[in-house]
Amino acid sequence: MIRTLLLLTAAAASLCAQAATSIAELKQLTEKEPQNGAAWFRLGDALLAAGQFEDAVPAFQQARQKGFQPPVTSVRILRAFVL
């Protein structure tokens, strides 16, 4: 039981570290390519996964303004507000 909990904790820590890396890389990409709606959308998803809901909203709004999958992006904005 304890071994399983330790493994799950390690896996969760790894995912958090990966999310932080992804967020940093996506922020750099959106700075270099501010018109890249897909990058803004992926940044919003990464922020949601990291539990940074308030920060995810502006990223999704940018994606929607850039015309990236407006219906899906709108749903993600609502999800961020609800969570």
C-alpha positions in Angstrom: 0.0 0.0 0.0 2.7 2.5 1.0 4.7 1.6 -2.1 1.7 2.3 -4.3 1.2 5.6 -2.7 4.9 6.5 -3.2 4.7 5.6 -6.8 1.6 7.6 -7.3 3.1 10.6 -5.6 6.2 10.3 -7.8 4.1 10.1 -10.9 2.1 13.2 -9.9 5.3 15.1 -9.2 6.6 14.2 -12.6 3.4 15.4 -14.3 3.6 18.7 -12.4 7.2 19.2 -13.5 6.2 18.4 -17.1 3.3 20.8 -16.9 5.6 23.6 -15.6 8.1 22.9 -18.4 5.3 22.9 -21.0 3.9 26.1 -19.7 7.3 27.8 -19.9 7.9 26.6 -23.4 4.4 27.6 -24.6 4.7 31.1 -23.0 7.9 31.5 -25.0 6.2 30.3 -28.2 3.3 32.7 -27.7 5.8 35.6 -27.2 7.6 34.7 -30.4 4.4 33.9 -32.4 1.6 36.0 -30.8 -0.8 35.2 -33.7 -0.5 31.4 -33.2 -3.9 30.5 -31.9 -3.0 26.8 -31.4 -0.1 27.8 -29.1 -2.4 29.9 -27.0 -4.9 27.1 -26.9 -2.2 24.6 -25.8 -1.0 27.1 -23.2 -4.5 27.3 -21.8 -4.7 23.5 -21.6 -1.4 23.3 -19.9 -2.5 25.9 -17.4 -5.7 24.1 -16.7 -3.8 20.8 -16.1 -1.6 22.6 -13.7 -4.6 24.0 -11.8 -3.9 27.6 -12.8 -7.5 28.3 -13.9 -7.4 32.1 -13.7 -4.3 32.2 -15.9 -5.9 29.7 -18.4 -8.8 32.1 -19.2 -6.7 34.8 -21.0 -4.8 32.2 -22.9 -8.0 30.7 -24.2 -9.4 34.1 -25.0 -6.3 34.8 -27.1 -6.8 31.5 -28.9 -10.4 32.4 -29.6 -9.5 35.9 -30.8 -7.0 34.3 -33.2 -9.8 32.2 -34.6 -8.6 28.9 -33.2 -11.5 26.5 -32.9 -13.9 29.1 -31.4 -16.5 26.6 -30.1 -14.0 24.3 -28.4 -12.1 27.3 -27.0 -15.3 28.8 -25.6 -16.0 25.5 -23.8 -12.5 25.6 -22.3 -13.1 29.1 -21.1 -16.3 28.0 -19.3 -14.5 25.0 -17.8 -11.7 27.3 -16.4 -14.4 29.5 -14.8 -16.2 26.6 -13.3 -13.1 25.0 -11.9 
